Amino acid sequence: MAKLTKMRVAAMTILAASIPLVAGCTAPDSQASSQSGPPASPTASHPSPAIDVTKTPPDISGSTKTLVRLAEKTGSEEVTVVDSIKAGTIAVATECAGEGKTVIVVGKLATYTIPCTTTPATSYNEIGLGSSKQHVPITVTASAGIHWGLSVGWRPGHERPS
């Protein structure tokens, strides 16, 4: 528990300094990735009077192409269907606040279940694609009362985050 608290404090320091998030995990090339619990390396933060993570789309500054950037959302929705995604890396950053969870589905490529609490939290994941994908739906299913933001981006190559 102390380790989780230290992670939250470190994450808030990073967010407050406006430094891009670098935690992440990658899914194998062209295979579905599923998480039924918290993501392998979430980055969580404590609330700050100066920053409300659900009012600004999550940071995906390492991406060269933005596919989705949303903030201040509630409820569930099919966000978009991406016509074509080239081989490379898809970055998926999610922020949520409220009691419950959000489930982010990126086509057949990955599903992320993100636990949400009254303390706003951010998670960052990456999906490595060895080949291009067509017609990729991106959906968010959120518990009642959850406020969320989502950013999805793409960049060439599929190396693990540094």
Secondary structure, 3 states (H helix, E strand, C coil): CHHHHHHHHHHHHHHHCCCCCCCCCEECCCCCEECCCCCCCCEECCCECCECHHHCCCCCCCCCEEEEEEEEEECCEEEEEEEEECCEEEEEEEEEECCEEEEEEECCCEEEEEEECCCCEEEEEEEEECCCEEEEEEEEEECCCCEEEEEEEEECCCCCCC
